[in-house]
Amino acid sequence: MKILIASKIHRLFVDELQKAGHECMTTILKNSGGLEPLIGEYHGIVVNSRFMIGKDLIDKARKLQFVARIGSGMESIDTTYLEQQGIRWFNSPEGNRQAVGEHTLALLLNLLNKINIADRQVRHGQWIREANRGLEVEGKTIGIIGYGNMGSSFARCLHGFDSNVIAYDKYKSNYSDDYVCEKSLEELFEQSDIVSMHVPLTEETKFMVNDVFIRSFKKNIYLLNTSRGKVLKTADLVENLKSGKVLGAALDVLEYESASFEQIGFDNFPEPMQYLATADNVILTPHIAGWSVESNVKHAQVLARKIVEAFNED
């Protein structure tokens, strides 16, 4: 096959595809617009989150046999239409699941132990101990919503903390194991001290975490989101931070990110974002939970293996 690599990916990917007899052409493009004049000549394309692959573009792909997404989320690619046209698609959530699990754990430990606050104070010559007394993970009930690659990785990272890890996934059942106990959403609302979101962005999950959702929890909670920014309604989170219903939040993803997750409009922060940016009980990172040195290699390995195996079967 003739394959267009339109986004940066570790060289290992090219090596593996070439070993399998495929021809790889690397032309780094900024977005889908650059694909239009090229896509008709290739059997496969490799893209990242910047690319919107919809019906119009797919219809121009006369030879296309697959689309490969470097990463996990497929919200920018019309997978339904691809399947209708007999075109395969691949992604690589296995590539960064460990990175996401570890980053989520890091956010939780930072939040509960006020590390960001204490670090900033010490750098300014303040030695404040009592106000920075932390909380232990041990004994807390941690509710994971979405138990796929990322949610299950976070559960494994929590193993050894002697916490009660429970999970809800609307589309799975019978997944209780050594790391997690399967529960209904109602049971998560009843039991959770800490809530971590690990769901894909779909019409069903868009702004799933809103005021009604947050107020459904019996306890005041800590909230983590390393899934997608638009899973959470920022204005509703802020109101619940102000009321104390949410004791603290750690967000690797934001509602106000661009579609490609590459930027946010810092010069024109909406009011809810201004609040988050100045709140001591909020930790923010720039969509880097899955962005490790190791995951860069793993994404290439996973995608290469999936493509080679799929077409070797043919």
C-alpha positions as a printed NumPy array, in Angstrom:
array([[  0.   ,   0.   ,   0.   ],
       [  0.964,   3.625,  -0.489],
       [  0.573,   5.39 ,   2.867],
       [  0.55 ,   9.129,   3.597],
       [  1.846,  10.128,   7.03 ],
       [  0.358,  13.582,   7.551],
       [  1.287,  13.984,  11.242],
       [  4.449,  13.464,  13.253],
       [  4.9  ,   9.9  ,  14.457],
       [  7.92 ,   8.028,  15.766],
       [ 10.218,   6.678,  13.046],
       [  9.54 ,   3.149,  14.279],
       [  6.147,   3.303,  12.55 ],
       [  7.673,   3.877,   9.13 ],
       [ 10.276,   1.177,   9.724],
       [  7.634,  -1.424,  10.569],
       [  5.375,  -0.56 ,   7.641],
       [  8.278,  -0.616,   5.198],
       [  9.383,  -3.989,   6.54 ],
       [  5.908,  -5.238,   5.69 ],
       [  6.341,  -4.041,   2.098],
       [  4.384,  -0.771,   2.208],
       [  5.492,   2.58 ,   0.821],
       [  5.352,   5.485,   3.269],
       [  5.371,   9.139,   2.268],
       [  5.744,  11.686,   5.074],
       [  4.191,  15.095,   4.359],
       [  3.401,  16.917,   7.593],
       [  0.197,  18.916,   7.124],
       [ -1.499,  21.445,   9.387],
       [ -5.079,  20.283,   8.899],
       [ -7.536,  18.461,   6.67 ],
       [ -7.408,  21.157,   3.995],
       [ -3.973,  19.999,   2.995],
       [ -5.235,  16.443,   2.578],
       [ -7.819,  17.224,  -0.098],
       [ -5.496,  17.34 ,  -3.129],
       [ -3.511,  14.311,  -1.911],
       [ -5.917,  11.823,  -0.399],
       [ -7.07 ,  10.323,  -3.697],
       [ -3.617,   8.853,  -4.359],
       [ -3.15 ,   6.916,  -1.13 ],
       [ -4.344,   3.617,   0.296],
       [ -3.831,   4.755,   3.887],
       [ -3.491,   8.011,   5.826],
       [ -2.037,   8.629,   9.277],
       [ -3.334,  11.691,  11.15 ],
       [ -3.657,  13.22 ,  14.604],
       [ -6.378,  15.223,  16.354],
       [ -5.965,  18.28 ,  14.083],
       [ -7.621,  16.508,  11.174],
       [-11.365,  16.409,  10.571],
       [-12.073,  13.386,   8.393],
       [-15.688,  13.641,   7.226],
       [-17.837,  12.444,   4.351],
       [-16.714,  15.068,   1.831],
       [-13.051,  14.244,   2.311],
       [-13.656,  10.494,   2.4  ],
       [-15.534,  10.716,  -0.921],
       [-12.376,  12.137,  -2.508],
       [-10.354,   9.131,  -1.335],
       [-10.708,   6.831,  -4.332],
       [ -8.125,   4.274,  -3.178],
       [ -8.397,   4.63 ,   0.575],
       [ -8.312,   1.414,   2.598],
       [ -7.633,   2.785,   6.083],
       [ -7.378,   5.849,   8.315],
       [ -5.026,   5.646,  11.31 ],
       [ -5.382,   8.088,  14.197],
       [ -2.303,   8.617,  16.366],
       [ -3.96 ,   8.55 ,  19.795],
       [ -7.294,   7.48 ,  21.169],
       [-10.23 ,   9.844,  20.569],
       [-12.07 ,   9.404,  17.27 ],
       [-14.516,  12.308,  17.589],
       [-12.965,  14.162,  14.633],
       [-13.255,  11.179,  12.271],
       [-16.523,   9.905,  10.795],
       [-15.923,   6.252,  11.587],
       [-19.5  ,   5.319,  10.702],
       [-19.123,   6.59 ,   7.142],
       [-15.703,   4.96 ,   6.827],
       [-17.243,   1.628,   7.765],
       [-20.094,   2.141,   5.316],
       [-17.503,   2.618,   2.574],
       [-15.586,  -0.482,   3.624],
       [-12.64 ,   1.573,   4.871],
       [-10.934,   0.428,   8.05 ],
       [ -9.89 ,   2.73 ,  10.86 ],
       [ -7.347,   2.335,  13.614],
       [ -6.411,   4.24 ,  16.746],
       [ -3.908,   3.604,  19.529],
       [ -5.385,   4.09 ,  23.015],
       [ -3.109,   1.307,  24.229],
       [ -0.177,   3.581,  23.421],
       [ -0.833,   6.197,  26.087],
       [ -3.033,   4.451,  28.645],
       [ -0.173,   4.059,  31.141],
       [  0.77 ,   7.714,  30.735],
       [ -2.839,   8.791,  31.367],
       [ -3.159,   6.513,  34.398],
       [  0.031,   7.86 ,  35.958],
       [ -0.775,  11.498,  35.161],
       [ -4.232,  11.157,  36.695],
       [ -2.684,   9.694,  39.827],
       [ -0.176,  12.56 ,  39.916],
       [ -3.005,  15.094,  39.68 ],
       [ -4.859,  13.38 ,  42.514],
       [ -1.835,  13.276,  44.836],
       [ -0.991,  16.883,  44.019],
       [ -4.55 ,  18.   ,  44.7  ],
       [ -4.991,  16.146,  48.   ],
       [ -1.579,  17.183,  49.327],
       [ -1.705,  20.829,  48.151],
       [  1.696,  20.439,  46.503],
       [  1.198,  23.262,  43.97 ],
       [  0.167,  25.674,  46.708],
       [  2.986,  24.713,  49.09 ],
       [  5.61 ,  24.852,  46.335],
       [  4.539,  28.35 ,  45.343],
       [  4.567,  29.527,  48.968],
       [  8.045,  28.187,  49.708],
       [  9.389,  29.838,  46.555],
       [  8.07 ,  33.133,  47.985],
       [  9.682,  32.599,  51.385],
       [  6.541,  31.356,  53.145],
       [  6.842,  28.32 ,  55.431],
       [  3.216,  27.329,  56.062],
       [  2.572,  23.857,  57.438],
       [ -0.807,  23.565,  59.152],
       [ -2.808,  25.15 ,  56.305],
       [ -1.181,  22.68 ,  53.931],
       [ -2.055,  19.554,  55.878],
       [ -2.96 ,  16.975,  53.218],
       [ -5.353,  14.084,  52.789],
       [ -4.421,  10.451,  52.22 ],
       [ -5.731,   8.342,  49.361],
       [ -6.01 ,   5.392,  51.724],
       [ -9.592,   4.732,  52.76 ],
       [-11.128,   7.021,  50.146],
       [-13.677,   5.76 ,  47.633],
       [-12.589,   6.662,  44.117],
       [-15.261,   6.491,  41.427],
       [-14.057,   5.981,  37.869],
       [-16.535,   6.809,  35.095],
       [-15.585,   5.005,  31.893],
       [-13.623,   1.785,  32.279],
       [-11.762,   1.465,  29.004],
       [ -8.023,   1.743,  28.445],
       [ -7.621,   4.946,  30.452],
       [ -9.996,   4.232,  33.322],
       [ -8.581,   0.754,  33.879],
       [ -5.021,   2.113,  33.769],
       [ -5.857,   4.629,  36.502],
       [ -7.372,   1.83 ,  38.588],
       [ -4.159,  -0.201,  38.261],
       [ -2.093,   2.832,  39.286],
       [ -4.214,   3.13 ,  42.441],
       [ -3.465,  -0.465,  43.437],
       [ -1.521,  -0.482,  46.693],
       [ -3.06 ,   2.698,  48.121],
       [ -5.689,   0.719,  50.062],
       [ -8.476,   2.83 ,  48.622],
       [-11.892,   1.601,  47.509],
       [-11.88 ,   1.852,  43.715],
       [-15.252,   1.542,  41.99 ],
       [-16.221,   2.089,  38.364],
       [-19.224,   2.681,  36.135],
       [-19.264,   2.049,  32.396],
       [-22.573,   2.194,  30.557],
       [-21.345,  -0.097,  27.785],
       [-19.556,  -2.785,  29.808],
       [-20.427,  -5.385,  32.403],
       [-18.728,  -8.069,  34.488],
       [-15.396,  -6.237,  34.629],
       [-14.758,  -6.355,  38.378],
       [-11.19 ,  -7.48 ,  38.999],
       [ -8.299,  -7.07 ,  41.438],
       [ -8.273,  -3.311,  40.787],
       [-11.904,  -2.22 ,  40.646],
       [-15.433,  -3.13 ,  41.675],
       [-18.16 ,  -2.611,  39.079],
       [-21.   ,  -0.371,  40.251],
       [-24.027,   1.438,  38.879],
       [-23.914,   5.201,  38.367],
       [-26.322,   5.577,  41.28 ],
       [-23.884,   3.686,  43.505],
       [-21.05 ,   5.983,  42.413],
       [-23.213,   8.982,  43.303],
       [-23.806,   7.445,  46.722],
       [-20.279,   6.329,  47.609],
       [-17.609,   8.418,  45.859],
       [-15.2  ,  10.789,  47.605],
       [-13.208,  11.322,  44.413],
       [-14.5  ,  11.129,  40.833],
       [-12.345,  10.636,  37.734],
       [-13.693,  10.997,  34.196],
       [-12.43 ,   8.633,  31.483],
       [-15.103,   8.721,  28.776],
       [-14.823,   9.558,  25.06 ],
       [-16.449,  12.722,  23.738],
       [-19.756,  11.847,  22.058],
       [-23.144,  13.505,  21.787],
       [-24.09 ,  11.483,  24.848],
       [-21.13 ,  12.579,  26.993],
       [-20.904,  16.23 ,  25.901],
       [-21.313,  18.301,  29.091],
       [-22.202,  15.138,  30.986],
       [-20.58 ,  16.697,  34.053],
       [-22.964,  19.559,  34.699],
       [-24.681,  21.011,  37.756],
       [-27.286,  18.229,  37.976],
       [-24.595,  15.565,  37.659],
       [-22.353,  17.121,  40.31 ],
       [-25.191,  17.663,  42.762],
       [-26.172,  14.008,  42.395],
       [-23.222,  12.983,  44.558],
       [-24.103,  12.421,  48.199],
       [-20.737,  13.632,  49.457],
       [-18.694,  16.679,  48.602],
       [-16.184,  15.437,  46.042],
       [-12.837,  15.977,  44.384],
       [-13.164,  15.905,  40.592],
       [-10.575,  14.817,  38.015],
       [-10.92 ,  15.056,  34.228],
       [ -8.305,  13.681,  31.85 ],
       [-10.769,  12.665,  29.116],
       [-12.077,  15.53 ,  26.961],
       [-12.7  ,  19.15 ,  27.89 ],
       [-16.274,  19.313,  26.662],
       [-17.288,  16.397,  28.878],
       [-17.423,  19.   ,  31.662],
       [-19.389,  22.273,  31.766],
       [-16.905,  24.707,  33.239],
       [-19.426,  27.259,  34.48 ],
       [-21.247,  24.542,  36.439],
       [-17.987,  23.271,  37.927],
       [-17.122,  26.788,  39.08 ],
       [-20.463,  27.244,  40.831],
       [-19.94 ,  23.977,  42.673],
       [-16.377,  24.904,  43.6  ],
       [-17.714,  28.138,  45.072],
       [-20.398,  26.32 ,  47.05 ],
       [-17.987,  23.661,  48.317],
       [-19.797,  20.774,  46.671],
       [-16.594,  20.239,  44.68 ],
       [-13.724,  20.445,  47.161],
       [-11.107,  20.63 ,  44.452],
       [-10.607,  19.861,  40.781],
       [ -7.724,  18.709,  38.61 ],
       [ -8.204,  19.161,  34.87 ],
       [ -5.854,  18.111,  32.097],
       [ -8.477,  19.045,  29.499],
       [-10.573,  22.174,  29.138],
       [-13.868,  23.074,  27.524],
       [-12.179,  25.994,  25.778],
       [ -9.519,  24.019,  23.888],
       [ -9.453,  24.139,  20.124],
       [-10.725,  21.065,  18.302],
       [ -7.142,  19.868,  17.887],
       [ -6.298,  20.386,  21.593],
       [ -3.316,  22.472,  20.471],
       [ -4.229,  25.81 ,  22.   ],
       [ -6.581,  27.909,  24.09 ],
       [ -7.376,  31.608,  23.812],
       [ -5.427,  32.943,  26.798],
       [ -6.101,  36.572,  25.901],
       [ -9.849,  36.206,  26.133],
       [-10.543,  33.836,  28.998],
       [-14.28 ,  33.496,  29.678],
       [-15.241,  34.233,  33.277],
       [-15.399,  30.582,  34.434],
       [-11.895,  29.984,  33.1  ],
       [-10.634,  33.1  ,  34.857],
       [-11.904,  31.623,  38.111],
       [-10.162,  28.282,  37.508],
       [ -6.914,  30.049,  36.661],
       [ -6.819,  31.778,  40.048],
       [ -8.316,  29.105,  42.329],
       [ -5.922,  27.465,  44.787],
       [ -7.971,  24.257,  44.847],
       [ -7.739,  23.757,  41.084],
       [ -4.853,  22.159,  39.18 ],
       [ -4.576,  22.626,  35.406],
       [ -2.328,  20.92 ,  32.859],
       [ -2.326,  21.463,  29.055],
       [ -3.768,  18.176,  27.724],
       [ -0.564,  16.244,  28.441],
       [ -1.869,  13.27 ,  30.437],
       [ -1.063,  10.915,  27.581],
       [  1.96 ,  12.91 ,  26.398],
       [  4.947,  10.93 ,  27.658],
       [  8.234,  10.063,  25.992],
       [  7.269,   6.402,  26.168],
       [  3.784,   6.889,  24.734],
       [  5.285,   8.5  ,  21.636],
       [  7.018,   5.199,  20.898],
       [  4.074,   3.048,  21.952],
       [  1.629,   4.835,  19.64 ],
       [  3.883,   4.018,  16.688],
       [  4.242,   0.396,  17.778],
       [  0.519,  -0.105,  18.334],
       [ -0.602,   1.472,  15.05 ],
       [  2.029,  -0.316,  13.008],
       [  1.103,  -3.678,  14.5  ],
       [ -2.629,  -3.155,  13.952],
       [ -2.21 ,  -2.13 ,  10.315],
       [  0.256,  -4.877,   9.442],
       [ -1.827,  -7.565,  11.124],
       [ -5.094,  -6.353,   9.557],
       [ -3.79 ,  -6.371,   6.005],
       [ -1.665,  -9.484,   6.377],
       [ -4.926, -11.296,   7.106],
       [ -6.097, -10.253,   3.656]])
